[in-house]
Amino acid sequence: MKSIDEHIQKDRSEIEAARAAGNDGKVRHLEEELKGLEAFKQHHPEDKHDPSPLEVYCDMNPEAPECRVYDD
């Protein structure tokens, strides 16, 4: 994806397709991903790039060991 807006739109259309196919596991996965993307977009309104899953995770969990940044 080129932007977070494209990624959000893609996830929404995939959720509808998964619902139509009866794939509840995929729907749950995509809804969680969409929730994270929307929260990231709300926290960073000026940032239009498509964040990686790690960026979204760290935005939601800044104290997680994977997200700590050490200055030397």
C-alpha positions as CSV (number, residue, x, y, z in Angstrom):
1,M,0.0,0.0,0.0
2,K,1.1,3.5,-0.7
3,S,-0.9,5.2,2.1
4,I,-2.7,4.3,5.3
5,D,-6.0,5.4,3.7
6,E,-5.6,2.8,0.9
7,H,-4.8,0.1,3.5
8,I,-7.9,1.0,5.5
9,Q,-10.1,0.9,2.4
10,K,-8.6,-2.5,1.3
11,D,-9.2,-4.0,4.7
12,R,-12.8,-2.8,4.7
13,S,-13.5,-4.4,1.3
14,E,-11.7,-7.6,2.4
15,I,-13.8,-7.8,5.6
16,E,-17.0,-7.6,3.5
17,A,-15.7,-10.3,1.1
18,A,-14.7,-12.6,4.1
19,R,-18.1,-12.1,5.7
20,A,-19.8,-13.0,2.4
21,A,-17.7,-16.2,2.3
22,G,-18.4,-17.0,5.9
23,N,-14.7,-16.9,6.9
24,D,-15.1,-15.7,10.5
25,G,-11.4,-16.1,11.4
26,K,-10.3,-13.8,8.6
27,V,-13.0,-11.3,9.5
28,R,-11.7,-11.2,13.1
29,H,-8.1,-10.8,12.0
30,L,-8.9,-8.0,9.6
31,E,-11.1,-6.2,12.1
32,E,-8.2,-6.2,14.6
33,E,-5.9,-4.9,11.9
34,L,-8.4,-2.2,10.9
35,K,-8.8,-1.1,14.5
36,G,-5.0,-0.7,14.8
37,L,-4.7,1.2,11.6
38,E,-7.6,3.6,12.5
39,A,-6.0,4.2,15.9
40,F,-2.6,4.9,14.3
41,K,-4.2,7.3,11.9
42,Q,-6.0,9.1,14.7
43,H,-2.7,9.4,16.7
44,H,-0.7,10.5,13.7
45,P,-3.0,12.6,11.5
46,E,-0.2,14.2,9.6
47,D,1.4,10.9,8.7
48,K,0.0,9.4,5.5
49,H,2.4,6.4,5.0
50,D,1.2,2.9,5.4
51,P,2.6,1.8,8.8
52,S,4.2,-1.7,9.3
53,P,2.5,-4.0,11.8
54,L,5.4,-3.3,14.2
55,E,4.7,0.5,14.0
56,V,1.0,-0.1,14.7
57,Y,1.8,-2.5,17.6
58,C,4.3,0.0,19.1
59,D,1.8,2.8,18.8
60,M,-0.7,0.8,20.8
61,N,1.9,-0.7,23.2
62,P,4.8,1.8,23.6
63,E,6.1,0.1,26.8
64,A,6.5,-3.3,25.1
65,P,10.1,-4.6,25.1
66,E,10.0,-4.7,21.2
67,C,9.2,-1.0,21.1
68,R,11.8,0.5,23.5
69,V,14.4,2.8,22.0
70,Y,17.7,3.3,23.8
71,D,19.8,6.3,23.3
72,D,23.6,5.7,23.6
